[in-house]
């Protein structure tokens, strides 16, 4: 997933909800970028991202079900997990998760996210 307009935007780790294993990465609207971009990862098992990301490109690869050689039990990721490879200007990282949702719309900094984090008061 690559959008040319995302290459010049700044994204931030915005919110992680432990109880739902959800990670929200956000680029707020600015004078140059009139829209706000929210990227929500669900069923998150692993995160390797900087706190601030300049530019954003996302590609995917299926993550085979790993086996711990000592216990011969499946990893906590489970079947269906995807590795989301992410990169931008001067950085690269990844998120291992079950899903990815994107919401790009005209919204102010304080407007609530499309997805509810109301129990924590996150906007």
MODELLER restraints for C-alpha pairs under 7 A, 6 or more apart:
rsr = mdl.restraints
at = mdl.atoms
rsr.add(forms.Gaussian(group=physical.xy_distance, feature=features.Distance(at['CA:1:A'], at['CA:57:A']), mean=6.21, stdev=0.5))
rsr.add(forms.Gaussian(group=physical.xy_distance, feature=features.Distance(at['CA:1:A'], at['CA:58:A']), mean=4.89, stdev=0.5))
rsr.add(forms.Gaussian(group=physical.xy_distance, feature=features.Distance(at['CA:1:A'], at['CA:59:A']), mean=5.76, stdev=0.5))
rsr.add(forms.Gaussian(group=physical.xy_distance, feature=features.Distance(at['CA:2:A'], at['CA:57:A']), mean=4.85, stdev=0.5))
rsr.add(forms.Gaussian(group=physical.xy_distance, feature=features.Distance(at['CA:2:A'], at['CA:58:A']), mean=6.10, stdev=0.5))
rsr.add(forms.Gaussian(group=physical.xy_distance, feature=features.Distance(at['CA:6:A'], at['CA:55:A']), mean=5.67, stdev=0.5))
rsr.add(forms.Gaussian(group=physical.xy_distance, feature=features.Distance(at['CA:6:A'], at['CA:56:A']), mean=5.65, stdev=0.5))
rsr.add(forms.Gaussian(group=physical.xy_distance, feature=features.Distance(at['CA:7:A'], at['CA:55:A']), mean=3.95, stdev=0.5))
rsr.add(forms.Gaussian(group=physical.xy_distance, feature=features.Distance(at['CA:7:A'], at['CA:56:A']), mean=5.53, stdev=0.5))
rsr.add(forms.Gaussian(group=physical.xy_distance, feature=features.Distance(at['CA:7:A'], at['CA:88:A']), mean=6.87, stdev=0.5))
rsr.add(forms.Gaussian(group=physical.xy_distance, feature=features.Distance(at['CA:8:A'], at['CA:54:A']), mean=6.97, stdev=0.5))
rsr.add(forms.Gaussian(group=physical.xy_distance, feature=features.Distance(at['CA:8:A'], at['CA:55:A']), mean=5.25, stdev=0.5))
rsr.add(forms.Gaussian(group=physical.xy_distance, feature=features.Distance(at['CA:9:A'], at['CA:27:A']), mean=6.80, stdev=0.5))
rsr.add(forms.Gaussian(group=physical.xy_distance, feature=features.Distance(at['CA:9:A'], at['CA:54:A']), mean=6.10, stdev=0.5))
rsr.add(forms.Gaussian(group=physical.xy_distance, feature=features.Distance(at['CA:9:A'], at['CA:55:A']), mean=5.16, stdev=0.5))
rsr.add(forms.Gaussian(group=physical.xy_distance, feature=features.Distance(at['CA:10:A'], at['CA:27:A']), mean=5.77, stdev=0.5))
rsr.add(forms.Gaussian(group=physical.xy_distance, feature=features.Distance(at['CA:10:A'], at['CA:53:A']), mean=5.70, stdev=0.5))
rsr.add(forms.Gaussian(group=physical.xy_distance, feature=features.Distance(at['CA:10:A'], at['CA:54:A']), mean=4.60, stdev=0.5))
rsr.add(forms.Gaussian(group=physical.xy_distance, feature=features.Distance(at['CA:10:A'], at['CA:55:A']), mean=5.89, stdev=0.5))
rsr.add(forms.Gaussian(group=physical.xy_distance, feature=features.Distance(at['CA:11:A'], at['CA:25:A']), mean=6.54, stdev=0.5))
rsr.add(forms.Gaussian(group=physical.xy_distance, feature=features.Distance(at['CA:11:A'], at['CA:26:A']), mean=5.29, stdev=0.5))
rsr.add(forms.Gaussian(group=physical.xy_distance, feature=features.Distance(at['CA:11:A'], at['CA:27:A']), mean=4.36, stdev=0.5))
rsr.add(forms.Gaussian(group=physical.xy_distance, feature=features.Distance(at['CA:11:A'], at['CA:52:A']), mean=5.87, stdev=0.5))
rsr.add(forms.Gaussian(group=physical.xy_distance, feature=features.Distance(at['CA:11:A'], at['CA:53:A']), mean=4.96, stdev=0.5))
rsr.add(forms.Gaussian(group=physical.xy_distance, feature=features.Distance(at['CA:11:A'], at['CA:54:A']), mean=6.31, stdev=0.5))
rsr.add(forms.Gaussian(group=physical.xy_distance, feature=features.Distance(at['CA:12:A'], at['CA:25:A']), mean=5.59, stdev=0.5))
rsr.add(forms.Gaussian(group=physical.xy_distance, feature=features.Distance(at['CA:12:A'], at['CA:26:A']), mean=5.39, stdev=0.5))
rsr.add(forms.Gaussian(group=physical.xy_distance, feature=features.Distance(at['CA:12:A'], at['CA:27:A']), mean=6.41, stdev=0.5))
rsr.add(forms.Gaussian(group=physical.xy_distance, feature=features.Distance(at['CA:12:A'], at['CA:51:A']), mean=5.68, stdev=0.5))
rsr.add(forms.Gaussian(group=physical.xy_distance, feature=features.Distance(at['CA:12:A'], at['CA:52:A']), mean=4.59, stdev=0.5))
rsr.add(forms.Gaussian(group=physical.xy_distance, feature=features.Distance(at['CA:12:A'], at['CA:53:A']), mean=6.06, stdev=0.5))
rsr.add(forms.Gaussian(group=physical.xy_distance, feature=features.Distance(at['CA:13:A'], at['CA:24:A']), mean=6.49, stdev=0.5))
rsr.add(forms.Gaussian(group=physical.xy_distance, feature=features.Distance(at['CA:13:A'], at['CA:25:A']), mean=4.71, stdev=0.5))
rsr.add(forms.Gaussian(group=physical.xy_distance, feature=features.Distance(at['CA:13:A'], at['CA:26:A']), mean=6.61, stdev=0.5))
rsr.add(forms.Gaussian(group=physical.xy_distance, feature=features.Distance(at['CA:13:A'], at['CA:51:A']), mean=5.30, stdev=0.5))
rsr.add(forms.Gaussian(group=physical.xy_distance, feature=features.Distance(at['CA:13:A'], at['CA:52:A']), mean=6.70, stdev=0.5))
rsr.add(forms.Gaussian(group=physical.xy_distance, feature=features.Distance(at['CA:14:A'], at['CA:24:A']), mean=5.43, stdev=0.5))
rsr.add(forms.Gaussian(group=physical.xy_distance, feature=features.Distance(at['CA:14:A'], at['CA:25:A']), mean=5.19, stdev=0.5))
rsr.add(forms.Gaussian(group=physical.xy_distance, feature=features.Distance(at['CA:14:A'], at['CA:26:A']), mean=5.88, stdev=0.5))
rsr.add(forms.Gaussian(group=physical.xy_distance, feature=features.Distance(at['CA:15:A'], at['CA:23:A']), mean=5.86, stdev=0.5))
rsr.add(forms.Gaussian(group=physical.xy_distance, feature=features.Distance(at['CA:15:A'], at['CA:24:A']), mean=5.04, stdev=0.5))
rsr.add(forms.Gaussian(group=physical.xy_distance, feature=features.Distance(at['CA:16:A'], at['CA:22:A']), mean=5.65, stdev=0.5))
rsr.add(forms.Gaussian(group=physical.xy_distance, feature=features.Distance(at['CA:16:A'], at['CA:23:A']), mean=4.46, stdev=0.5))
rsr.add(forms.Gaussian(group=physical.xy_distance, feature=features.Distance(at['CA:16:A'], at['CA:24:A']), mean=6.26, stdev=0.5))
rsr.add(forms.Gaussian(group=physical.xy_distance, feature=features.Distance(at['CA:17:A'], at['CA:23:A']), mean=6.54, stdev=0.5))
rsr.add(forms.Gaussian(group=physical.xy_distance, feature=features.Distance(at['CA:21:A'], at['CA:42:A']), mean=6.14, stdev=0.5))
rsr.add(forms.Gaussian(group=physical.xy_distance, feature=features.Distance(at['CA:21:A'], at['CA:43:A']), mean=5.12, stdev=0.5))
rsr.add(forms.Gaussian(group=physical.xy_distance, feature=features.Distance(at['CA:21:A'], at['CA:44:A']), mean=5.01, stdev=0.5))
rsr.add(forms.Gaussian(group=physical.xy_distance, feature=features.Distance(at['CA:22:A'], at['CA:40:A']), mean=6.87, stdev=0.5))
rsr.add(forms.Gaussian(group=physical.xy_distance, feature=features.Distance(at['CA:22:A'], at['CA:41:A']), mean=5.59, stdev=0.5))
rsr.add(forms.Gaussian(group=physical.xy_distance, feature=features.Distance(at['CA:22:A'], at['CA:42:A']), mean=4.63, stdev=0.5))
rsr.add(forms.Gaussian(group=physical.xy_distance, feature=features.Distance(at['CA:22:A'], at['CA:43:A']), mean=6.19, stdev=0.5))
rsr.add(forms.Gaussian(group=physical.xy_distance, feature=features.Distance(at['CA:22:A'], at['CA:44:A']), mean=5.95, stdev=0.5))
rsr.add(forms.Gaussian(group=physical.xy_distance, feature=features.Distance(at['CA:23:A'], at['CA:40:A']), mean=5.68, stdev=0.5))
rsr.add(forms.Gaussian(group=physical.xy_distance, feature=features.Distance(at['CA:23:A'], at['CA:41:A']), mean=5.09, stdev=0.5))
rsr.add(forms.Gaussian(group=physical.xy_distance, feature=features.Distance(at['CA:23:A'], at['CA:42:A']), mean=6.68, stdev=0.5))
rsr.add(forms.Gaussian(group=physical.xy_distance, feature=features.Distance(at['CA:24:A'], at['CA:38:A']), mean=6.69, stdev=0.5))
rsr.add(forms.Gaussian(group=physical.xy_distance, feature=features.Distance(at['CA:24:A'], at['CA:39:A']), mean=5.74, stdev=0.5))
rsr.add(forms.Gaussian(group=physical.xy_distance, feature=features.Distance(at['CA:24:A'], at['CA:40:A']), mean=4.60, stdev=0.5))
rsr.add(forms.Gaussian(group=physical.xy_distance, feature=features.Distance(at['CA:24:A'], at['CA:41:A']), mean=6.51, stdev=0.5))
rsr.add(forms.Gaussian(group=physical.xy_distance, feature=features.Distance(at['CA:25:A'], at['CA:38:A']), mean=5.89, stdev=0.5))
rsr.add(forms.Gaussian(group=physical.xy_distance, feature=features.Distance(at['CA:25:A'], at['CA:39:A']), mean=5.08, stdev=0.5))
rsr.add(forms.Gaussian(group=physical.xy_distance, feature=features.Distance(at['CA:25:A'], at['CA:40:A']), mean=6.42, stdev=0.5))
rsr.add(forms.Gaussian(group=physical.xy_distance, feature=features.Distance(at['CA:26:A'], at['CA:37:A']), mean=5.66, stdev=0.5))
rsr.add(forms.Gaussian(group=physical.xy_distance, feature=features.Distance(at['CA:26:A'], at['CA:38:A']), mean=4.62, stdev=0.5))
rsr.add(forms.Gaussian(group=physical.xy_distance, feature=features.Distance(at['CA:26:A'], at['CA:39:A']), mean=6.26, stdev=0.5))
rsr.add(forms.Gaussian(group=physical.xy_distance, feature=features.Distance(at['CA:27:A'], at['CA:36:A']), mean=5.71, stdev=0.5))
rsr.add(forms.Gaussian(group=physical.xy_distance, feature=features.Distance(at['CA:27:A'], at['CA:37:A']), mean=5.08, stdev=0.5))
rsr.add(forms.Gaussian(group=physical.xy_distance, feature=features.Distance(at['CA:27:A'], at['CA:38:A']), mean=6.61, stdev=0.5))
rsr.add(forms.Gaussian(group=physical.xy_distance, feature=features.Distance(at['CA:28:A'], at['CA:36:A']), mean=4.72, stdev=0.5))
rsr.add(forms.Gaussian(group=physical.xy_distance, feature=features.Distance(at['CA:28:A'], at['CA:37:A']), mean=6.59, stdev=0.5))
rsr.add(forms.Gaussian(group=physical.xy_distance, feature=features.Distance(at['CA:28:A'], at['CA:109:A']), mean=6.03, stdev=0.5))
rsr.add(forms.Gaussian(group=physical.xy_distance, feature=features.Distance(at['CA:29:A'], at['CA:35:A']), mean=4.95, stdev=0.5))
rsr.add(forms.Gaussian(group=physical.xy_distance, feature=features.Distance(at['CA:29:A'], at['CA:36:A']), mean=4.63, stdev=0.5))
rsr.add(forms.Gaussian(group=physical.xy_distance, feature=features.Distance(at['CA:29:A'], at['CA:108:A']), mean=6.65, stdev=0.5))
rsr.add(forms.Gaussian(group=physical.xy_distance, feature=features.Distance(at['CA:34:A'], at['CA:106:A']), mean=6.38, stdev=0.5))
rsr.add(forms.Gaussian(group=physical.xy_distance, feature=features.Distance(at['CA:35:A'], at['CA:104:A']), mean=6.34, stdev=0.5))
rsr.add(forms.Gaussian(group=physical.xy_distance, feature=features.Distance(at['CA:35:A'], at['CA:105:A']), mean=5.07, stdev=0.5))
rsr.add(forms.Gaussian(group=physical.xy_distance, feature=features.Distance(at['CA:35:A'], at['CA:106:A']), mean=4.38, stdev=0.5))
rsr.add(forms.Gaussian(group=physical.xy_distance, feature=features.Distance(at['CA:35:A'], at['CA:107:A']), mean=6.32, stdev=0.5))
rsr.add(forms.Gaussian(group=physical.xy_distance, feature=features.Distance(at['CA:36:A'], at['CA:104:A']), mean=5.62, stdev=0.5))
rsr.add(forms.Gaussian(group=physical.xy_distance, feature=features.Distance(at['CA:36:A'], at['CA:105:A']), mean=5.57, stdev=0.5))
rsr.add(forms.Gaussian(group=physical.xy_distance, feature=features.Distance(at['CA:36:A'], at['CA:106:A']), mean=5.95, stdev=0.5))
rsr.add(forms.Gaussian(group=physical.xy_distance, feature=features.Distance(at['CA:36:A'], at['CA:107:A']), mean=5.75, stdev=0.5))
rsr.add(forms.Gaussian(group=physical.xy_distance, feature=features.Distance(at['CA:37:A'], at['CA:103:A']), mean=5.85, stdev=0.5))
rsr.add(forms.Gaussian(group=physical.xy_distance, feature=features.Distance(at['CA:37:A'], at['CA:104:A']), mean=4.40, stdev=0.5))
rsr.add(forms.Gaussian(group=physical.xy_distance, feature=features.Distance(at['CA:37:A'], at['CA:105:A']), mean=6.77, stdev=0.5))
rsr.add(forms.Gaussian(group=physical.xy_distance, feature=features.Distance(at['CA:38:A'], at['CA:102:A']), mean=5.74, stdev=0.5))
rsr.add(forms.Gaussian(group=physical.xy_distance, feature=features.Distance(at['CA:38:A'], at['CA:103:A']), mean=5.16, stdev=0.5))
rsr.add(forms.Gaussian(group=physical.xy_distance, feature=features.Distance(at['CA:38:A'], at['CA:104:A']), mean=6.32, stdev=0.5))
rsr.add(forms.Gaussian(group=physical.xy_distance, feature=features.Distance(at['CA:39:A'], at['CA:101:A']), mean=5.86, stdev=0.5))
rsr.add(forms.Gaussian(group=physical.xy_distance, feature=features.Distance(at['CA:39:A'], at['CA:102:A']), mean=4.63, stdev=0.5))
rsr.add(forms.Gaussian(group=physical.xy_distance, feature=features.Distance(at['CA:39:A'], at['CA:103:A']), mean=6.59, stdev=0.5))
rsr.add(forms.Gaussian(group=physical.xy_distance, feature=features.Distance(at['CA:40:A'], at['CA:100:A']), mean=5.65, stdev=0.5))
rsr.add(forms.Gaussian(group=physical.xy_distance, feature=features.Distance(at['CA:40:A'], at['CA:101:A']), mean=5.08, stdev=0.5))
rsr.add(forms.Gaussian(group=physical.xy_distance, feature=features.Distance(at['CA:40:A'], at['CA:102:A']), mean=6.27, stdev=0.5))
rsr.add(forms.Gaussian(group=physical.xy_distance, feature=features.Distance(at['CA:41:A'], at['CA:97:A']), mean=6.37, stdev=0.5))
rsr.add(forms.Gaussian(group=physical.xy_distance, feature=features.Distance(at['CA:41:A'], at['CA:99:A']), mean=5.65, stdev=0.5))
rsr.add(forms.Gaussian(group=physical.xy_distance, feature=features.Distance(at['CA:41:A'], at['CA:100:A']), mean=4.58, stdev=0.5))
rsr.add(forms.Gaussian(group=physical.xy_distance, feature=features.Distance(at['CA:41:A'], at['CA:101:A']), mean=6.52, stdev=0.5))
rsr.add(forms.Gaussian(group=physical.xy_distance, feature=features.Distance(at['CA:42:A'], at['CA:97:A']), mean=5.97, stdev=0.5))
rsr.add(forms.Gaussian(group=physical.xy_distance, feature=features.Distance(at['CA:42:A'], at['CA:98:A']), mean=5.83, stdev=0.5))
rsr.add(forms.Gaussian(group=physical.xy_distance, feature=features.Distance(at['CA:42:A'], at['CA:99:A']), mean=5.03, stdev=0.5))
rsr.add(forms.Gaussian(group=physical.xy_distance, feature=features.Distance(at['CA:42:A'], at['CA:100:A']), mean=6.28, stdev=0.5))
rsr.add(forms.Gaussian(group=physical.xy_distance, feature=features.Distance(at['CA:43:A'], at['CA:97:A']), mean=5.04, stdev=0.5))
rsr.add(forms.Gaussian(group=physical.xy_distance, feature=features.Distance(at['CA:43:A'], at['CA:98:A']), mean=4.89, stdev=0.5))
rsr.add(forms.Gaussian(group=physical.xy_distance, feature=features.Distance(at['CA:43:A'], at['CA:99:A']), mean=6.62, stdev=0.5))
rsr.add(forms.Gaussian(group=physical.xy_distance, feature=features.Distance(at['CA:44:A'], at['CA:96:A']), mean=5.94, stdev=0.5))
rsr.add(forms.Gaussian(group=physical.xy_distance, feature=features.Distance(at['CA:44:A'], at['CA:97:A']), mean=4.15, stdev=0.5))
rsr.add(forms.Gaussian(group=physical.xy_distance, feature=features.Distance(at['CA:44:A'], at['CA:98:A']), mean=6.63, stdev=0.5))
rsr.add(forms.Gaussian(group=physical.xy_distance, feature=features.Distance(at['CA:45:A'], at['CA:77:A']), mean=5.97, stdev=0.5))
rsr.add(forms.Gaussian(group=physical.xy_distance, feature=features.Distance(at['CA:45:A'], at['CA:96:A']), mean=5.54, stdev=0.5))
rsr.add(forms.Gaussian(group=physical.xy_distance, feature=features.Distance(at['CA:45:A'], at['CA:97:A']), mean=5.73, stdev=0.5))
rsr.add(forms.Gaussian(group=physical.xy_distance, feature=features.Distance(at['CA:46:A'], at['CA:95:A']), mean=5.62, stdev=0.5))
rsr.add(forms.Gaussian(group=physical.xy_distance, feature=features.Distance(at['CA:46:A'], at['CA:96:A']), mean=5.03, stdev=0.5))
rsr.add(forms.Gaussian(group=physical.xy_distance, feature=features.Distance(at['CA:47:A'], at['CA:94:A']), mean=6.14, stdev=0.5))
rsr.add(forms.Gaussian(group=physical.xy_distance, feature=features.Distance(at['CA:47:A'], at['CA:95:A']), mean=4.62, stdev=0.5))
rsr.add(forms.Gaussian(group=physical.xy_distance, feature=features.Distance(at['CA:47:A'], at['CA:96:A']), mean=6.63, stdev=0.5))
rsr.add(forms.Gaussian(group=physical.xy_distance, feature=features.Distance(at['CA:48:A'], at['CA:93:A']), mean=5.22, stdev=0.5))
rsr.add(forms.Gaussian(group=physical.xy_distance, feature=features.Distance(at['CA:48:A'], at['CA:94:A']), mean=5.24, stdev=0.5))
rsr.add(forms.Gaussian(group=physical.xy_distance, feature=features.Distance(at['CA:48:A'], at['CA:95:A']), mean=6.27, stdev=0.5))
rsr.add(forms.Gaussian(group=physical.xy_distance, feature=features.Distance(at['CA:49:A'], at['CA:93:A']), mean=4.98, stdev=0.5))
rsr.add(forms.Gaussian(group=physical.xy_distance, feature=features.Distance(at['CA:49:A'], at['CA:94:A']), mean=6.35, stdev=0.5))
rsr.add(forms.Gaussian(group=physical.xy_distance, feature=features.Distance(at['CA:53:A'], at['CA:88:A']), mean=6.81, stdev=0.5))
rsr.add(forms.Gaussian(group=physical.xy_distance, feature=features.Distance(at['CA:54:A'], at['CA:88:A']), mean=5.73, stdev=0.5))
rsr.add(forms.Gaussian(group=physical.xy_distance, feature=features.Distance(at['CA:54:A'], at['CA:89:A']), mean=5.52, stdev=0.5))
rsr.add(forms.Gaussian(group=physical.xy_distance, feature=features.Distance(at['CA:55:A'], at['CA:88:A']), mean=4.44, stdev=0.5))
rsr.add(forms.Gaussian(group=physical.xy_distance, feature=features.Distance(at['CA:55:A'], at['CA:89:A']), mean=5.80, stdev=0.5))
rsr.add(forms.Gaussian(group=physical.xy_distance, feature=features.Distance(at['CA:56:A'], at['CA:86:A']), mean=6.67, stdev=0.5))
rsr.add(forms.Gaussian(group=physical.xy_distance, feature=features.Distance(at['CA:56:A'], at['CA:87:A']), mean=5.69, stdev=0.5))
rsr.add(forms.Gaussian(group=physical.xy_distance, feature=features.Distance(at['CA:56:A'], at['CA:88:A']), mean=4.85, stdev=0.5))
rsr.add(forms.Gaussian(group=physical.xy_distance, feature=features.Distance(at['CA:57:A'], at['CA:86:A']), mean=5.55, stdev=0.5))
rsr.add(forms.Gaussian(group=physical.xy_distance, feature=features.Distance(at['CA:57:A'], at['CA:87:A']), mean=5.40, stdev=0.5))
rsr.add(forms.Gaussian(group=physical.xy_distance, feature=features.Distance(at['CA:57:A'], at['CA:88:A']), mean=6.25, stdev=0.5))
rsr.add(forms.Gaussian(group=physical.xy_distance, feature=features.Distance(at['CA:58:A'], at['CA:84:A']), mean=6.33, stdev=0.5))
rsr.add(forms.Gaussian(group=physical.xy_distance, feature=features.Distance(at['CA:58:A'], at['CA:85:A']), mean=5.64, stdev=0.5))
rsr.add(forms.Gaussian(group=physical.xy_distance, feature=features.Distance(at['CA:58:A'], at['CA:86:A']), mean=4.62, stdev=0.5))
rsr.add(forms.Gaussian(group=physical.xy_distance, feature=features.Distance(at['CA:58:A'], at['CA:87:A']), mean=6.85, stdev=0.5))
rsr.add(forms.Gaussian(group=physical.xy_distance, feature=features.Distance(at['CA:59:A'], at['CA:84:A']), mean=5.76, stdev=0.5))
rsr.add(forms.Gaussian(group=physical.xy_distance, feature=features.Distance(at['CA:59:A'], at['CA:85:A']), mean=5.20, stdev=0.5))
rsr.add(forms.Gaussian(group=physical.xy_distance, feature=features.Distance(at['CA:59:A'], at['CA:86:A']), mean=6.57, stdev=0.5))
rsr.add(forms.Gaussian(group=physical.xy_distance, feature=features.Distance(at['CA:60:A'], at['CA:82:A']), mean=6.62, stdev=0.5))
rsr.add(forms.Gaussian(group=physical.xy_distance, feature=features.Distance(at['CA:60:A'], at['CA:83:A']), mean=5.63, stdev=0.5))
rsr.add(forms.Gaussian(group=physical.xy_distance, feature=features.Distance(at['CA:60:A'], at['CA:84:A']), mean=4.62, stdev=0.5))
rsr.add(forms.Gaussian(group=physical.xy_distance, feature=features.Distance(at['CA:60:A'], at['CA:85:A']), mean=5.85, stdev=0.5))
rsr.add(forms.Gaussian(group=physical.xy_distance, feature=features.Distance(at['CA:61:A'], at['CA:82:A']), mean=5.91, stdev=0.5))
rsr.add(forms.Gaussian(group=physical.xy_distance, feature=features.Distance(at['CA:61:A'], at['CA:83:A']), mean=5.32, stdev=0.5))
rsr.add(forms.Gaussian(group=physical.xy_distance, feature=features.Distance(at['CA:61:A'], at['CA:84:A']), mean=6.75, stdev=0.5))
rsr.add(forms.Gaussian(group=physical.xy_distance, feature=features.Distance(at['CA:62:A'], at['CA:81:A']), mean=6.69, stdev=0.5))
rsr.add(forms.Gaussian(group=physical.xy_distance, feature=features.Distance(at['CA:62:A'], at['CA:82:A']), mean=4.75, stdev=0.5))
rsr.add(forms.Gaussian(group=physical.xy_distance, feature=features.Distance(at['CA:62:A'], at['CA:83:A']), mean=6.14, stdev=0.5))
rsr.add(forms.Gaussian(group=physical.xy_distance, feature=features.Distance(at['CA:63:A'], at['CA:81:A']), mean=5.81, stdev=0.5))
rsr.add(forms.Gaussian(group=physical.xy_distance, feature=features.Distance(at['CA:63:A'], at['CA:82:A']), mean=5.26, stdev=0.5))
rsr.add(forms.Gaussian(group=physical.xy_distance, feature=features.Distance(at['CA:63:A'], at['CA:83:A']), mean=5.90, stdev=0.5))
rsr.add(forms.Gaussian(group=physical.xy_distance, feature=features.Distance(at['CA:65:A'], at['CA:74:A']), mean=6.57, stdev=0.5))
rsr.add(forms.Gaussian(group=physical.xy_distance, feature=features.Distance(at['CA:65:A'], at['CA:75:A']), mean=6.76, stdev=0.5))
rsr.add(forms.Gaussian(group=physical.xy_distance, feature=features.Distance(at['CA:65:A'], at['CA:78:A']), mean=6.10, stdev=0.5))
rsr.add(forms.Gaussian(group=physical.xy_distance, feature=features.Distance(at['CA:65:A'], at['CA:79:A']), mean=5.99, stdev=0.5))
rsr.add(forms.Gaussian(group=physical.xy_distance, feature=features.Distance(at['CA:66:A'], at['CA:74:A']), mean=5.88, stdev=0.5))
rsr.add(forms.Gaussian(group=physical.xy_distance, feature=features.Distance(at['CA:66:A'], at['CA:75:A']), mean=5.43, stdev=0.5))
rsr.add(forms.Gaussian(group=physical.xy_distance, feature=features.Distance(at['CA:67:A'], at['CA:73:A']), mean=5.66, stdev=0.5))
rsr.add(forms.Gaussian(group=physical.xy_distance, feature=features.Distance(at['CA:67:A'], at['CA:74:A']), mean=4.84, stdev=0.5))
rsr.add(forms.Gaussian(group=physical.xy_distance, feature=features.Distance(at['CA:67:A'], at['CA:75:A']), mean=5.91, stdev=0.5))
rsr.add(forms.Gaussian(group=physical.xy_distance, feature=features.Distance(at['CA:68:A'], at['CA:74:A']), mean=6.69, stdev=0.5))
rsr.add(forms.Gaussian(group=physical.xy_distance, feature=features.Distance(at['CA:68:A'], at['CA:75:A']), mean=6.78, stdev=0.5))
rsr.add(forms.Gaussian(group=physical.xy_distance, feature=features.Distance(at['CA:80:A'], at['CA:98:A']), mean=6.18, stdev=0.5))
rsr.add(forms.Gaussian(group=physical.xy_distance, feature=features.Distance(at['CA:81:A'], at['CA:96:A']), mean=6.58, stdev=0.5))
rsr.add(forms.Gaussian(group=physical.xy_distance, feature=features.Distance(at['CA:81:A'], at['CA:97:A']), mean=5.41, stdev=0.5))
rsr.add(forms.Gaussian(group=physical.xy_distance, feature=features.Distance(at['CA:81:A'], at['CA:98:A']), mean=4.62, stdev=0.5))
rsr.add(forms.Gaussian(group=physical.xy_distance, feature=features.Distance(at['CA:82:A'], at['CA:96:A']), mean=5.66, stdev=0.5))
rsr.add(forms.Gaussian(group=physical.xy_distance, feature=features.Distance(at['CA:82:A'], at['CA:97:A']), mean=5.57, stdev=0.5))
rsr.add(forms.Gaussian(group=physical.xy_distance, feature=features.Distance(at['CA:82:A'], at['CA:98:A']), mean=5.89, stdev=0.5))
rsr.add(forms.Gaussian(group=physical.xy_distance, feature=features.Distance(at['CA:83:A'], at['CA:94:A']), mean=6.68, stdev=0.5))
rsr.add(forms.Gaussian(group=physical.xy_distance, feature=features.Distance(at['CA:83:A'], at['CA:95:A']), mean=5.89, stdev=0.5))
rsr.add(forms.Gaussian(group=physical.xy_distance, feature=features.Distance(at['CA:83:A'], at['CA:96:A']), mean=4.48, stdev=0.5))
rsr.add(forms.Gaussian(group=physical.xy_distance, feature=features.Distance(at['CA:83:A'], at['CA:97:A']), mean=6.62, stdev=0.5))
rsr.add(forms.Gaussian(group=physical.xy_distance, feature=features.Distance(at['CA:84:A'], at['CA:94:A']), mean=5.44, stdev=0.5))
rsr.add(forms.Gaussian(group=physical.xy_distance, feature=features.Distance(at['CA:84:A'], at['CA:95:A']), mean=5.13, stdev=0.5))
rsr.add(forms.Gaussian(group=physical.xy_distance, feature=features.Distance(at['CA:84:A'], at['CA:96:A']), mean=6.09, stdev=0.5))
rsr.add(forms.Gaussian(group=physical.xy_distance, feature=features.Distance(at['CA:85:A'], at['CA:93:A']), mean=6.14, stdev=0.5))
rsr.add(forms.Gaussian(group=physical.xy_distance, feature=features.Distance(at['CA:85:A'], at['CA:94:A']), mean=4.53, stdev=0.5))
rsr.add(forms.Gaussian(group=physical.xy_distance, feature=features.Distance(at['CA:85:A'], at['CA:95:A']), mean=6.75, stdev=0.5))
rsr.add(forms.Gaussian(group=physical.xy_distance, feature=features.Distance(at['CA:86:A'], at['CA:92:A']), mean=5.65, stdev=0.5))
rsr.add(forms.Gaussian(group=physical.xy_distance, feature=features.Distance(at['CA:86:A'], at['CA:93:A']), mean=5.17, stdev=0.5))
rsr.add(forms.Gaussian(group=physical.xy_distance, feature=features.Distance(at['CA:86:A'], at['CA:94:A']), mean=5.41, stdev=0.5))
rsr.add(forms.Gaussian(group=physical.xy_distance, feature=features.Distance(at['CA:87:A'], at['CA:93:A']), mean=6.17, stdev=0.5))
rsr.add(forms.Gaussian(group=physical.xy_distance, feature=features.Distance(at['CA:110:A'], at['CA:123:A']), mean=6.07, stdev=0.5))
rsr.add(forms.Gaussian(group=physical.xy_distance, feature=features.Distance(at['CA:111:A'], at['CA:123:A']), mean=6.17, stdev=0.5))
rsr.add(forms.Gaussian(group=physical.xy_distance, feature=features.Distance(at['CA:112:A'], at['CA:123:A']), mean=4.21, stdev=0.5))
rsr.add(forms.Gaussian(group=physical.xy_distance, feature=features.Distance(at['CA:113:A'], at['CA:123:A']), mean=5.61, stdev=0.5))
